[in-house]
Amino acid sequence: MSIEHHDLVHELPEYRDQIHTLKMENGHFAKLFDEYHEVTKEIERMEAEIQPACTKTEEMYKRKRLQLKDELYEMLRDNQ
């Protein structure tokens, strides 16, 4: 089974430079960015069955990742 990677730069490549800038200059963005990637790592571990989890738990993590991505995206758009 192939694991799809969801790191923020691959998800939003057009914002690559802005992501870097905001990570350096905005503490709240940096915190959300780190949380997004931690959640993504956990999901990838579940999908690879390294860390077994029930479907409900995996779905909860995916909803959390989507919420974080939406918030990060909004911050990126507002910073243009």
Distance bins in CASP14 RR format, pairs under 12 A and 6 or more apart:
PFRMAT RR
TARGET T0000
AUTHOR 0000-0000-0000
RMODE 2
METHOD distances of the structure
MODEL  1
1 44 0 0 0 0 0 1 0 0 0 0 0
1 46 0 0 0 0 0 1 0 0 0 0 0
1 47 1 0 0 1 0 0 0 0 0 0 0
1 48 1 0 0 1 0 0 0 0 0 0 0
1 49 0 0 0 0 1 0 0 0 0 0 0
2 44 0 0 0 0 0 1 0 0 0 0 0
2 47 0 0 0 0 1 0 0 0 0 0 0
2 48 0 0 0 0 0 1 0 0 0 0 0
3 40 0 0 0 0 0 1 0 0 0 0 0
3 41 0 0 0 0 0 1 0 0 0 0 0
3 43 0 0 0 0 1 0 0 0 0 0 0
3 44 1 0 1 0 0 0 0 0 0 0 0
3 45 0 0 0 0 1 0 0 0 0 0 0
3 46 0 0 0 0 1 0 0 0 0 0 0
3 47 1 0 1 0 0 0 0 0 0 0 0
3 48 1 0 1 0 0 0 0 0 0 0 0
3 49 0 0 0 0 0 1 0 0 0 0 0
3 50 0 0 0 0 0 1 0 0 0 0 0
4 10 0 0 0 0 1 0 0 0 0 0 0
4 11 0 0 0 0 0 1 0 0 0 0 0
4 40 0 0 0 0 0 1 0 0 0 0 0
4 43 0 0 0 0 1 0 0 0 0 0 0
4 44 0 0 0 0 1 0 0 0 0 0 0
4 47 0 0 0 0 1 0 0 0 0 0 0
4 48 0 0 0 0 0 1 0 0 0 0 0
4 62 0 0 0 0 0 1 0 0 0 0 0
5 11 0 0 0 0 1 0 0 0 0 0 0
5 37 0 0 0 0 0 1 0 0 0 0 0
5 40 1 0 0 1 0 0 0 0 0 0 0
5 41 0 0 0 0 0 1 0 0 0 0 0
5 43 0 0 0 0 0 1 0 0 0 0 0
5 44 1 0 0 1 0 0 0 0 0 0 0
5 47 0 0 0 0 0 1 0 0 0 0 0
5 48 0 0 0 0 0 1 0 0 0 0 0
6 12 0 0 0 0 0 1 0 0 0 0 0
6 36 0 0 0 0 1 0 0 0 0 0 0
6 37 0 0 0 0 1 0 0 0 0 0 0
6 39 0 0 0 0 1 0 0 0 0 0 0
6 40 1 0 1 0 0 0 0 0 0 0 0
6 41 0 0 0 0 1 0 0 0 0 0 0
6 42 0 0 0 0 0 1 0 0 0 0 0
6 43 1 0 0 1 0 0 0 0 0 0 0
6 44 0 0 0 0 1 0 0 0 0 0 0
6 47 0 0 0 0 0 1 0 0 0 0 0
6 61 0 0 0 0 0 1 0 0 0 0 0
6 62 0 0 0 0 1 0 0 0 0 0 0
6 65 1 0 0 1 0 0 0 0 0 0 0
6 66 0 0 0 0 1 0 0 0 0 0 0
6 68 0 0 0 0 0 1 0 0 0 0 0
6 69 0 0 0 0 1 0 0 0 0 0 0
6 72 0 0 0 0 0 1 0 0 0 0 0
7 13 0 0 0 0 0 1 0 0 0 0 0
7 16 0 0 0 0 0 1 0 0 0 0 0
7 19 0 0 0 0 0 1 0 0 0 0 0
7 33 0 0 0 0 1 0 0 0 0 0 0
7 34 0 0 0 0 0 1 0 0 0 0 0
7 36 0 0 0 0 1 0 0 0 0 0 0
7 37 1 0 0 1 0 0 0 0 0 0 0
7 38 0 0 0 0 0 1 0 0 0 0 0
7 39 0 0 0 0 0 1 0 0 0 0 0
7 40 1 0 0 1 0 0 0 0 0 0 0
7 41 0 0 0 0 1 0 0 0 0 0 0
7 43 0 0 0 0 0 1 0 0 0 0 0
7 44 0 0 0 0 1 0 0 0 0 0 0
7 65 0 0 0 0 0 1 0 0 0 0 0
7 69 0 0 0 0 0 1 0 0 0 0 0
7 72 0 0 0 0 0 1 0 0 0 0 0
8 14 0 0 0 0 0 1 0 0 0 0 0
8 15 0 0 0 0 1 0 0 0 0 0 0
8 16 0 0 0 0 1 0 0 0 0 0 0
8 18 0 0 0 0 0 1 0 0 0 0 0
8 19 1 0 0 1 0 0 0 0 0 0 0
8 20 0 0 0 0 0 1 0 0 0 0 0
8 22 0 0 0 0 0 1 0 0 0 0 0
8 23 0 0 0 0 1 0 0 0 0 0 0
8 29 0 0 0 0 0 1 0 0 0 0 0
8 30 0 0 0 0 0 1 0 0 0 0 0
8 32 0 0 0 0 1 0 0 0 0 0 0
8 33 1 0 0 1 0 0 0 0 0 0 0
8 34 0 0 0 0 0 1 0 0 0 0 0
8 35 0 0 0 0 0 1 0 0 0 0 0
8 36 1 0 0 1 0 0 0 0 0 0 0
8 37 1 0 0 1 0 0 0 0 0 0 0
8 39 0 0 0 0 0 1 0 0 0 0 0
8 40 0 0 0 0 1 0 0 0 0 0 0
8 65 0 0 0 0 0 1 0 0 0 0 0
8 68 0 0 0 0 1 0 0 0 0 0 0
8 69 1 0 0 1 0 0 0 0 0 0 0
8 70 0 0 0 0 0 1 0 0 0 0 0
8 71 0 0 0 0 0 1 0 0 0 0 0
8 72 1 0 0 1 0 0 0 0 0 0 0
8 73 0 0 0 0 1 0 0 0 0 0 0
8 75 0 0 0 0 0 1 0 0 0 0 0
8 76 0 0 0 0 1 0 0 0 0 0 0
9 15 0 0 0 0 1 0 0 0 0 0 0
9 16 1 0 1 0 0 0 0 0 0 0 0
9 17 0 0 0 0 0 1 0 0 0 0 0
9 18 0 0 0 0 0 1 0 0 0 0 0
9 19 1 0 0 1 0 0 0 0 0 0 0
9 20 0 0 0 0 1 0 0 0 0 0 0
9 23 0 0 0 0 0 1 0 0 0 0 0
9 33 0 0 0 0 0 1 0 0 0 0 0
9 36 0 0 0 0 0 1 0 0 0 0 0
9 37 0 0 0 0 0 1 0 0 0 0 0
9 40 0 0 0 0 0 1 0 0 0 0 0
9 72 0 0 0 0 0 1 0 0 0 0 0
9 76 0 0 0 0 0 1 0 0 0 0 0
10 16 0 0 0 0 1 0 0 0 0 0 0
10 19 0 0 0 0 0 1 0 0 0 0 0
10 37 0 0 0 0 0 1 0 0 0 0 0
10 40 0 0 0 0 0 1 0 0 0 0 0
10 69 0 0 0 0 0 1 0 0 0 0 0
11 19 0 0 0 0 1 0 0 0 0 0 0
11 33 0 0 0 0 0 1 0 0 0 0 0
11 36 0 0 0 0 1 0 0 0 0 0 0
11 37 0 0 0 0 0 1 0 0 0 0 0
11 40 0 0 0 0 1 0 0 0 0 0 0
11 65 0 0 0 0 1 0 0 0 0 0 0
11 66 0 0 0 0 0 1 0 0 0 0 0
11 68 0 0 0 0 0 1 0 0 0 0 0
11 69 1 0 0 1 0 0 0 0 0 0 0
11 70 0 0 0 0 0 1 0 0 0 0 0
11 72 0 0 0 0 1 0 0 0 0 0 0
11 73 0 0 0 0 1 0 0 0 0 0 0
11 76 0 0 0 0 0 1 0 0 0 0 0
12 18 0 0 0 0 1 0 0 0 0 0 0
12 19 1 0 0 1 0 0 0 0 0 0 0
12 20 0 0 0 0 0 1 0 0 0 0 0
12 22 0 0 0 0 0 1 0 0 0 0 0
12 33 0 0 0 0 0 1 0 0 0 0 0
12 36 0 0 0 0 0 1 0 0 0 0 0
12 69 0 0 0 0 1 0 0 0 0 0 0
12 70 0 0 0 0 0 1 0 0 0 0 0
12 72 0 0 0 0 1 0 0 0 0 0 0
12 73 1 0 0 1 0 0 0 0 0 0 0
12 74 0 0 0 0 0 1 0 0 0 0 0
12 75 0 0 0 0 0 1 0 0 0 0 0
12 76 1 0 0 1 0 0 0 0 0 0 0
12 77 0 0 0 0 1 0 0 0 0 0 0
13 19 0 0 0 0 1 0 0 0 0 0 0
13 76 0 0 0 0 0 1 0 0 0 0 0
14 73 0 0 0 0 0 1 0 0 0 0 0
14 76 0 0 0 0 1 0 0 0 0 0 0
14 77 0 0 0 0 0 1 0 0 0 0 0
14 80 0 0 0 0 0 1 0 0 0 0 0
15 21 0 0 0 0 1 0 0 0 0 0 0
15 22 0 0 0 0 1 0 0 0 0 0 0
15 23 0 0 0 0 0 1 0 0 0 0 0
15 29 0 0 0 0 0 1 0 0 0 0 0
15 33 0 0 0 0 0 1 0 0 0 0 0
15 69 0 0 0 0 0 1 0 0 0 0 0
15 72 0 0 0 0 1 0 0 0 0 0 0
15 73 0 0 0 0 1 0 0 0 0 0 0
15 74 0 0 0 0 0 1 0 0 0 0 0
15 75 0 0 0 0 1 0 0 0 0 0 0
15 76 1 0 1 0 0 0 0 0 0 0 0
15 77 0 0 0 0 1 0 0 0 0 0 0
15 78 0 0 0 0 0 1 0 0 0 0 0
15 79 0 0 0 0 1 0 0 0 0 0 0
15 80 0 0 0 0 1 0 0 0 0 0 0
16 22 0 0 0 0 0 1 0 0 0 0 0
16 23 0 0 0 0 0 1 0 0 0 0 0
16 76 0 0 0 0 0 1 0 0 0 0 0
17 23 0 0 0 0 0 1 0 0 0 0 0
17 24 0 0 0 0 0 1 0 0 0 0 0
17 76 0 0 0 0 0 1 0 0 0 0 0
17 79 0 0 0 0 0 1 0 0 0 0 0
17 80 0 0 0 0 0 1 0 0 0 0 0
18 24 0 0 0 0 0 1 0 0 0 0 0
18 25 0 0 0 0 0 1 0 0 0 0 0
18 26 0 0 0 0 0 1 0 0 0 0 0
18 29 0 0 0 0 1 0 0 0 0 0 0
18 33 0 0 0 0 0 1 0 0 0 0 0
18 72 0 0 0 0 0 1 0 0 0 0 0
18 73 0 0 0 0 0 1 0 0 0 0 0
18 75 0 0 0 0 1 0 0 0 0 0 0
18 76 1 0 1 0 0 0 0 0 0 0 0
18 77 0 0 0 0 1 0 0 0 0 0 0
18 78 0 0 0 0 0 1 0 0 0 0 0
18 79 1 0 0 1 0 0 0 0 0 0 0
18 80 1 0 0 1 0 0 0 0 0 0 0
19 25 0 0 0 0 0 1 0 0 0 0 0
19 26 0 0 0 0 0 1 0 0 0 0 0
19 29 0 0 0 0 1 0 0 0 0 0 0
19 30 0 0 0 0 0 1 0 0 0 0 0
19 32 0 0 0 0 0 1 0 0 0 0 0
19 33 1 0 0 1 0 0 0 0 0 0 0
19 36 0 0 0 0 0 1 0 0 0 0 0
19 37 0 0 0 0 0 1 0 0 0 0 0
19 69 0 0 0 0 0 1 0 0 0 0 0
19 72 0 0 0 0 1 0 0 0 0 0 0
19 73 0 0 0 0 0 1 0 0 0 0 0
19 75 0 0 0 0 1 0 0 0 0 0 0
19 76 1 0 0 1 0 0 0 0 0 0 0
19 79 0 0 0 0 0 1 0 0 0 0 0
20 26 0 0 0 0 0 1 0 0 0 0 0
20 29 0 0 0 0 0 1 0 0 0 0 0
20 30 0 0 0 0 0 1 0 0 0 0 0
20 33 0 0 0 0 0 1 0 0 0 0 0
20 76 0 0 0 0 0 1 0 0 0 0 0
20 79 0 0 0 0 0 1 0 0 0 0 0
21 27 0 0 0 0 0 1 0 0 0 0 0
21 29 0 0 0 0 1 0 0 0 0 0 0
21 30 0 0 0 0 0 1 0 0 0 0 0
21 33 0 0 0 0 0 1 0 0 0 0 0
21 75 0 0 0 0 0 1 0 0 0 0 0
21 76 0 0 0 0 1 0 0 0 0 0 0
21 79 0 0 0 0 1 0 0 0 0 0 0
21 80 0 0 0 0 0 1 0 0 0 0 0
22 28 0 0 0 0 1 0 0 0 0 0 0
22 29 1 0 1 0 0 0 0 0 0 0 0
22 30 1 0 0 1 0 0 0 0 0 0 0
22 31 0 0 0 0 0 1 0 0 0 0 0
22 32 0 0 0 0 1 0 0 0 0 0 0
22 33 1 0 0 1 0 0 0 0 0 0 0
22 72 0 0 0 0 1 0 0 0 0 0 0
22 73 0 0 0 0 0 1 0 0 0 0 0
22 74 0 0 0 0 0 1 0 0 0 0 0
22 75 1 0 0 1 0 0 0 0 0 0 0
22 76 1 0 0 1 0 0 0 0 0 0 0
22 77 0 0 0 0 0 1 0 0 0 0 0
22 78 0 0 0 0 0 1 0 0 0 0 0
22 79 1 0 0 1 0 0 0 0 0 0 0
22 80 0 0 0 0 0 1 0 0 0 0 0
23 29 1 0 0 1 0 0 0 0 0 0 0
23 30 1 0 1 0 0 0 0 0 0 0 0
23 31 0 0 0 0 1 0 0 0 0 0 0
23 32 0 0 0 0 1 0 0 0 0 0 0
23 33 1 0 1 0 0 0 0 0 0 0 0
23 34 0 0 0 0 1 0 0 0 0 0 0
23 36 0 0 0 0 0 1 0 0 0 0 0
23 37 0 0 0 0 0 1 0 0 0 0 0
23 72 0 0 0 0 0 1 0 0 0 0 0
23 75 0 0 0 0 0 1 0 0 0 0 0
23 76 0 0 0 0 0 1 0 0 0 0 0
23 79 0 0 0 0 0 1 0 0 0 0 0
24 30 1 0 0 1 0 0 0 0 0 0 0
24 33 0 0 0 0 0 1 0 0 0 0 0
25 75 0 0 0 0 0 1 0 0 0 0 0
25 79 0 0 0 0 1 0 0 0 0 0 0
26 32 0 0 0 0 1 0 0 0 0 0 0
26 33 0 0 0 0 1 0 0 0 0 0 0
26 72 0 0 0 0 0 1 0 0 0 0 0
26 75 1 0 0 1 0 0 0 0 0 0 0
26 76 0 0 0 0 0 1 0 0 0 0 0
26 78 0 0 0 0 0 1 0 0 0 0 0
26 79 0 0 0 0 1 0 0 0 0 0 0
27 33 0 0 0 0 1 0 0 0 0 0 0
27 34 0 0 0 0 1 0 0 0 0 0 0
27 35 0 0 0 0 0 1 0 0 0 0 0
27 75 0 0 0 0 0 1 0 0 0 0 0
28 34 0 0 0 0 0 1 0 0 0 0 0
28 35 0 0 0 0 0 1 0 0 0 0 0
28 68 0 0 0 0 0 1 0 0 0 0 0
28 71 0 0 0 0 1 0 0 0 0 0 0
28 72 0 0 0 0 0 1 0 0 0 0 0
28 74 0 0 0 0 0 1 0 0 0 0 0
28 75 1 0 0 1 0 0 0 0 0 0 0
28 79 0 0 0 0 0 1 0 0 0 0 0
29 35 0 0 0 0 0 1 0 0 0 0 0
29 36 0 0 0 0 0 1 0 0 0 0 0
29 68 0 0 0 0 0 1 0 0 0 0 0
29 71 0 0 0 0 1 0 0 0 0 0 0
29 72 1 0 0 1 0 0 0 0 0 0 0
29 73 0 0 0 0 0 1 0 0 0 0 0
29 74 0 0 0 0 0 1 0 0 0 0 0
29 75 1 0 1 0 0 0 0 0 0 0 0
29 76 0 0 0 0 1 0 0 0 0 0 0
29 78 0 0 0 0 0 1 0 0 0 0 0
29 79 0 0 0 0 1 0 0 0 0 0 0
30 36 0 0 0 0 0 1 0 0 0 0 0
30 37 0 0 0 0 0 1 0 0 0 0 0
30 72 0 0 0 0 0 1 0 0 0 0 0
30 75 0 0 0 0 0 1 0 0 0 0 0
31 37 0 0 0 0 0 1 0 0 0 0 0
31 38 0 0 0 0 0 1 0 0 0 0 0
31 68 0 0 0 0 0 1 0 0 0 0 0
31 71 0 0 0 0 0 1 0 0 0 0 0
31 72 0 0 0 0 0 1 0 0 0 0 0
31 75 0 0 0 0 0 1 0 0 0 0 0
32 38 0 0 0 0 0 1 0 0 0 0 0
32 39 0 0 0 0 0 1 0 0 0 0 0
32 64 0 0 0 0 0 1 0 0 0 0 0
32 65 0 0 0 0 0 1 0 0 0 0 0
32 67 0 0 0 0 1 0 0 0 0 0 0
32 68 1 0 1 0 0 0 0 0 0 0 0
32 69 0 0 0 0 1 0 0 0 0 0 0
32 70 0 0 0 0 0 1 0 0 0 0 0
32 71 1 0 1 0 0 0 0 0 0 0 0
32 72 1 0 1 0 0 0 0 0 0 0 0
32 73 0 0 0 0 0 1 0 0 0 0 0
32 74 0 0 0 0 0 1 0 0 0 0 0
32 75 1 0 0 1 0 0 0 0 0 0 0
32 76 0 0 0 0 0 1 0 0 0 0 0
33 39 0 0 0 0 0 1 0 0 0 0 0
33 40 0 0 0 0 0 1 0 0 0 0 0
33 68 0 0 0 0 1 0 0 0 0 0 0
33 69 0 0 0 0 0 1 0 0 0 0 0
33 71 0 0 0 0 0 1 0 0 0 0 0
33 72 1 0 0 1 0 0 0 0 0 0 0
33 73 0 0 0 0 0 1 0 0 0 0 0
33 75 0 0 0 0 1 0 0 0 0 0 0
33 76 0 0 0 0 0 1 0 0 0 0 0
34 40 0 0 0 0 0 1 0 0 0 0 0
34 41 0 0 0 0 0 1 0 0 0 0 0
34 68 0 0 0 0 1 0 0 0 0 0 0
34 72 0 0 0 0 0 1 0 0 0 0 0
35 41 0 0 0 0 0 1 0 0 0 0 0
35 42 0 0 0 0 0 1 0 0 0 0 0
35 61 0 0 0 0 0 1 0 0 0 0 0
35 64 0 0 0 0 1 0 0 0 0 0 0
35 65 0 0 0 0 1 0 0 0 0 0 0
35 67 0 0 0 0 0 1 0 0 0 0 0
35 68 1 0 1 0 0 0 0 0 0 0 0
35 69 0 0 0 0 0 1 0 0 0 0 0
35 71 0 0 0 0 1 0 0 0 0 0 0
35 72 0 0 0 0 1 0 0 0 0 0 0
36 42 0 0 0 0 0 1 0 0 0 0 0
36 43 0 0 0 0 0 1 0 0 0 0 0
36 61 0 0 0 0 0 1 0 0 0 0 0
36 62 0 0 0 0 0 1 0 0 0 0 0
36 64 0 0 0 0 1 0 0 0 0 0 0
36 65 1 0 0 1 0 0 0 0 0 0 0
36 66 0 0 0 0 1 0 0 0 0 0 0
36 67 0 0 0 0 1 0 0 0 0 0 0
36 68 1 0 1 0 0 0 0 0 0 0 0
36 69 1 0 0 1 0 0 0 0 0 0 0
36 70 0 0 0 0 0 1 0 0 0 0 0
36 71 0 0 0 0 1 0 0 0 0 0 0
36 72 1 0 0 1 0 0 0 0 0 0 0
36 73 0 0 0 0 0 1 0 0 0 0 0
36 75 0 0 0 0 0 1 0 0 0 0 0
37 43 0 0 0 0 0 1 0 0 0 0 0
37 44 0 0 0 0 0 1 0 0 0 0 0
37 65 0 0 0 0 1 0 0 0 0 0 0
37 68 0 0 0 0 1 0 0 0 0 0 0
37 69 0 0 0 0 0 1 0 0 0 0 0
37 72 0 0 0 0 0 1 0 0 0 0 0
38 44 0 0 0 0 0 1 0 0 0 0 0
38 45 0 0 0 0 0 1 0 0 0 0 0
38 61 0 0 0 0 0 1 0 0 0 0 0
38 64 0 0 0 0 0 1 0 0 0 0 0
38 65 0 0 0 0 1 0 0 0 0 0 0
38 68 0 0 0 0 1 0 0 0 0 0 0
39 45 0 0 0 0 0 1 0 0 0 0 0
39 46 0 0 0 0 0 1 0 0 0 0 0
39 57 0 0 0 0 0 1 0 0 0 0 0
39 58 0 0 0 0 0 1 0 0 0 0 0
39 60 0 0 0 0 1 0 0 0 0 0 0
39 61 1 0 1 0 0 0 0 0 0 0 0
39 62 0 0 0 0 1 0 0 0 0 0 0
39 63 0 0 0 0 1 0 0 0 0 0 0
39 64 1 0 1 0 0 0 0 0 0 0 0
39 65 1 0 1 0 0 0 0 0 0 0 0
39 66 0 0 0 0 1 0 0 0 0 0 0
39 67 0 0 0 0 1 0 0 0 0 0 0
39 68 1 0 0 1 0 0 0 0 0 0 0
39 69 0 0 0 0 1 0 0 0 0 0 0
39 72 0 0 0 0 0 1 0 0 0 0 0
40 46 0 0 0 0 0 1 0 0 0 0 0
40 47 0 0 0 0 0 1 0 0 0 0 0
40 61 0 0 0 0 1 0 0 0 0 0 0
40 62 0 0 0 0 1 0 0 0 0 0 0
40 64 0 0 0 0 1 0 0 0 0 0 0
40 65 1 0 1 0 0 0 0 0 0 0 0
40 66 0 0 0 0 0 1 0 0 0 0 0
40 68 0 0 0 0 1 0 0 0 0 0 0
40 69 0 0 0 0 1 0 0 0 0 0 0
40 72 0 0 0 0 0 1 0 0 0 0 0
41 47 0 0 0 0 0 1 0 0 0 0 0
41 48 0 0 0 0 0 1 0 0 0 0 0
41 50 0 0 0 0 0 1 0 0 0 0 0
41 51 0 0 0 0 1 0 0 0 0 0 0
41 61 0 0 0 0 0 1 0 0 0 0 0
41 65 0 0 0 0 0 1 0 0 0 0 0
42 48 0 0 0 0 0 1 0 0 0 0 0
42 50 0 0 0 0 0 1 0 0 0 0 0
42 51 1 0 0 1 0 0 0 0 0 0 0
42 53 0 0 0 0 1 0 0 0 0 0 0
42 57 0 0 0 0 1 0 0 0 0 0 0
42 58 0 0 0 0 1 0 0 0 0 0 0
42 60 0 0 0 0 0 1 0 0 0 0 0
42 61 1 0 1 0 0 0 0 0 0 0 0
42 62 0 0 0 0 0 1 0 0 0 0 0
42 64 0 0 0 0 1 0 0 0 0 0 0
42 65 0 0 0 0 1 0 0 0 0 0 0
43 50 0 0 0 0 0 1 0 0 0 0 0
43 51 0 0 0 0 1 0 0 0 0 0 0
43 53 0 0 0 0 1 0 0 0 0 0 0
43 57 0 0 0 0 1 0 0 0 0 0 0
43 58 1 0 0 1 0 0 0 0 0 0 0
43 59 0 0 0 0 1 0 0 0 0 0 0
43 60 0 0 0 0 0 1 0 0 0 0 0
43 61 1 0 1 0 0 0 0 0 0 0 0
43 62 1 0 0 1 0 0 0 0 0 0 0
43 63 0 0 0 0 0 1 0 0 0 0 0
43 64 0 0 0 0 1 0 0 0 0 0 0
43 65 1 0 0 1 0 0 0 0 0 0 0
43 66 0 0 0 0 0 1 0 0 0 0 0
43 68 0 0 0 0 0 1 0 0 0 0 0
44 50 0 0 0 0 1 0 0 0 0 0 0
44 51 0 0 0 0 1 0 0 0 0 0 0
44 53 0 0 0 0 0 1 0 0 0 0 0
44 58 0 0 0 0 0 1 0 0 0 0 0
44 61 0 0 0 0 0 1 0 0 0 0 0
44 62 0 0 0 0 0 1 0 0 0 0 0
44 65 0 0 0 0 0 1 0 0 0 0 0
45 51 1 0 1 0 0 0 0 0 0 0 0
45 52 0 0 0 0 1 0 0 0 0 0 0
45 53 0 0 0 0 1 0 0 0 0 0 0
45 57 0 0 0 0 0 1 0 0 0 0 0
45 58 0 0 0 0 0 1 0 0 0 0 0
45 61 0 0 0 0 1 0 0 0 0 0 0
46 52 1 0 0 1 0 0 0 0 0 0 0
46 53 1 0 1 0 0 0 0 0 0 0 0
46 54 0 0 0 0 1 0 0 0 0 0 0
46 55 0 0 0 0 1 0 0 0 0 0 0
46 56 0 0 0 0 0 1 0 0 0 0 0
46 57 1 0 0 1 0 0 0 0 0 0 0
46 58 1 0 1 0 0 0 0 0 0 0 0
46 59 0 0 0 0 0 1 0 0 0 0 0
46 60 0 0 0 0 0 1 0 0 0 0 0
46 61 1 0 0 1 0 0 0 0 0 0 0
46 62 0 0 0 0 1 0 0 0 0 0 0
46 65 0 0 0 0 0 1 0 0 0 0 0
47 53 0 0 0 0 1 0 0 0 0 0 0
47 55 0 0 0 0 0 1 0 0 0 0 0
47 57 0 0 0 0 0 1 0 0 0 0 0
47 58 1 0 0 1 0 0 0 0 0 0 0
47 59 0 0 0 0 0 1 0 0 0 0 0
47 61 0 0 0 0 0 1 0 0 0 0 0
47 62 0 0 0 0 1 0 0 0 0 0 0
48 58 0 0 0 0 0 1 0 0 0 0 0
49 58 0 0 0 0 0 1 0 0 0 0 0
51 57 0 0 0 0 1 0 0 0 0 0 0
51 58 0 0 0 0 1 0 0 0 0 0 0
51 61 0 0 0 0 0 1 0 0 0 0 0
52 58 0 0 0 0 1 0 0 0 0 0 0
53 59 0 0 0 0 1 0 0 0 0 0 0
53 60 0 0 0 0 1 0 0 0 0 0 0
53 61 1 0 0 1 0 0 0 0 0 0 0
53 62 0 0 0 0 0 1 0 0 0 0 0
54 60 0 0 0 0 1 0 0 0 0 0 0
54 61 0 0 0 0 0 1 0 0 0 0 0
55 61 0 0 0 0 0 1 0 0 0 0 0
55 62 0 0 0 0 0 1 0 0 0 0 0
56 62 0 0 0 0 0 1 0 0 0 0 0
56 63 0 0 0 0 0 1 0 0 0 0 0
57 63 0 0 0 0 0 1 0 0 0 0 0
57 64 0 0 0 0 0 1 0 0 0 0 0
58 64 0 0 0 0 0 1 0 0 0 0 0
58 65 0 0 0 0 0 1 0 0 0 0 0
59 65 0 0 0 0 0 1 0 0 0 0 0
59 66 0 0 0 0 0 1 0 0 0 0 0
60 66 0 0 0 0 0 1 0 0 0 0 0
60 67 0 0 0 0 0 1 0 0 0 0 0
61 67 0 0 0 0 0 1 0 0 0 0 0
61 68 0 0 0 0 0 1 0 0 0 0 0
62 68 0 0 0 0 0 1 0 0 0 0 0
62 69 0 0 0 0 0 1 0 0 0 0 0
63 69 0 0 0 0 0 1 0 0 0 0 0
63 70 0 0 0 0 0 1 0 0 0 0 0
64 70 0 0 0 0 0 1 0 0 0 0 0
64 71 0 0 0 0 0 1 0 0 0 0 0
65 71 0 0 0 0 0 1 0 0 0 0 0
65 72 0 0 0 0 0 1 0 0 0 0 0
66 72 0 0 0 0 0 1 0 0 0 0 0
66 73 0 0 0 0 0 1 0 0 0 0 0
67 73 0 0 0 0 0 1 0 0 0 0 0
67 74 0 0 0 0 0 1 0 0 0 0 0
68 74 0 0 0 0 0 1 0 0 0 0 0
68 75 0 0 0 0 0 1 0 0 0 0 0
69 75 0 0 0 0 0 1 0 0 0 0 0
69 76 0 0 0 0 0 1 0 0 0 0 0
70 76 0 0 0 0 0 1 0 0 0 0 0
70 77 0 0 0 0 0 1 0 0 0 0 0
71 77 0 0 0 0 0 1 0 0 0 0 0
71 78 0 0 0 0 0 1 0 0 0 0 0
72 78 0 0 0 0 0 1 0 0 0 0 0
72 79 0 0 0 0 0 1 0 0 0 0 0
73 79 0 0 0 0 0 1 0 0 0 0 0
73 80 0 0 0 0 0 1 0 0 0 0 0
74 80 0 0 0 0 0 1 0 0 0 0 0
END
